[in-house]
Amino acid sequence: MIERLQGIAIFLAYFRLLIIGLGIGFLTIFVLSLFENPWLEGDGWLIPALLGLCWSLTLYSFSQLFATVPARAADDASWRIKLSVVTRRGLLWVLALLMGCLSLALLVLSYELLRTWL
């Protein structure tokens, strides 16, 4: 499973600059909406900007966390190397579960906020 996440992270790495640019754009819109800028009337763009910022941060974090996954240790490797690889892969499993929960929570949040916004 971690190898599949690495494949997705490598694919997202091609769009890293786009994700960063969108995140900065959404952050700008969010801040301008908070301070009642004359360019944006009211707070109509506050919820979409917040959701866009959350999703761009999640995608960027995903692309950074799972970009490098250590390969399984060889059978003839020393116990230190095996322990190191097992520990790093175990931590990536925990992070994968946390990212899955985060994505699910963000999906529910997106549904509820967009339902409120519309």
C-alpha positions in Angstrom: 0.0 0.0 0.0 2.8 2.4 0.8 4.3 1.8 -2.6 1.0 2.9 -4.2 1.0 6.0 -2.1 4.5 6.7 -3.3 3.3 6.4 -6.9 0.6 8.9 -6.2 3.0 11.2 -4.4 5.5 11.1 -7.4 2.6 11.9 -9.7 1.6 14.9 -7.5 5.3 16.0 -7.5 4.9 17.1 -11.1 2.1 19.5 -10.0 3.9 20.7 -6.9 4.4 24.3 -8.2 0.7 24.4 -9.3 -0.4 23.2 -5.8 1.8 25.8 -4.1 0.5 28.6 -6.4 -3.1 27.6 -5.8 -2.5 27.5 -2.1 -1.1 31.0 -2.1 -4.0 32.2 -4.3 -6.6 30.7 -1.9 -4.8 32.1 1.1 -4.8 35.5 -0.5 -8.5 35.3 -1.3 -9.2 34.1 2.3 -7.3 36.9 3.9 -8.9 39.5 1.6 -12.3 38.2 2.5 -11.6 38.4 6.2 -10.6 42.0 6.1 -13.5 43.2 3.9 -11.4 44.3 1.0 -13.2 46.4 -1.6 -12.2 44.0 -4.4 -14.3 41.3 -2.8 -17.7 42.3 -1.7 -18.9 40.5 1.4 -17.7 37.1 2.5 -19.0 35.1 -0.5 -15.6 33.7 -1.3 -14.5 32.9 2.2 -15.7 29.2 2.3 -14.4 28.2 -1.1 -11.1 29.9 -0.4 -10.8 28.0 3.0 -11.6 24.7 1.3 -9.2 25.3 -1.5 -6.4 26.2 1.0 -7.1 23.0 3.0 -7.1 20.8 0.0 -3.9 22.4 -1.4 -2.2 21.9 2.0 -3.3 18.3 2.1 -2.1 17.6 -1.4 1.3 19.3 -0.8 1.7 17.4 2.5 0.8 14.1 0.7 3.3 14.7 -2.0 6.1 15.5 0.5 5.4 12.7 3.0 5.3 9.8 0.6 7.8 10.8 -2.0 10.5 8.5 -0.7 9.5 5.2 0.7 12.4 2.9 1.9 12.6 -0.4 0.1 12.2 -3.6 2.1 15.4 -4.8 3.7 17.2 -7.7 2.1 17.3 -11.0 3.9 21.1 -10.9 4.3 21.1 -7.4 5.8 22.2 -6.8 9.4 19.6 -6.5 12.2 20.2 -2.8 12.5 19.4 -2.1 8.9 16.3 -4.4 9.1 15.2 -2.6 12.3 15.7 0.8 10.7 13.7 -0.1 7.6 10.9 -1.6 9.6 10.7 1.4 11.8 10.6 3.9 8.9 8.1 1.8 7.0 6.0 1.5 10.2 6.0 5.2 10.7 4.9 5.7 7.0 2.0 3.2 7.6 0.9 5.3 10.6 1.2 8.5 8.5 -0.8 6.8 5.7 -3.6 6.0 8.1 -3.6 9.5 9.5 -3.6 11.0 6.0 -6.5 8.7 5.1 -8.5 10.0 8.2 -7.5 13.6 7.3 -8.7 13.2 3.8 -12.0 11.6 4.8 -12.6 14.4 7.4 -11.7 17.0 4.8 -14.1 15.4 2.4 -16.9 15.5 4.9 -16.0 19.1 5.8 -16.0 20.1 2.2 -19.5 18.6 1.7 -20.9 20.4 4.7 -19.3 23.8 4.0 -20.3 23.7 0.3 -23.8 22.7 1.3 -23.9 25.7 3.6 -22.3 28.0 1.0 -24.7 27.1 -1.7 
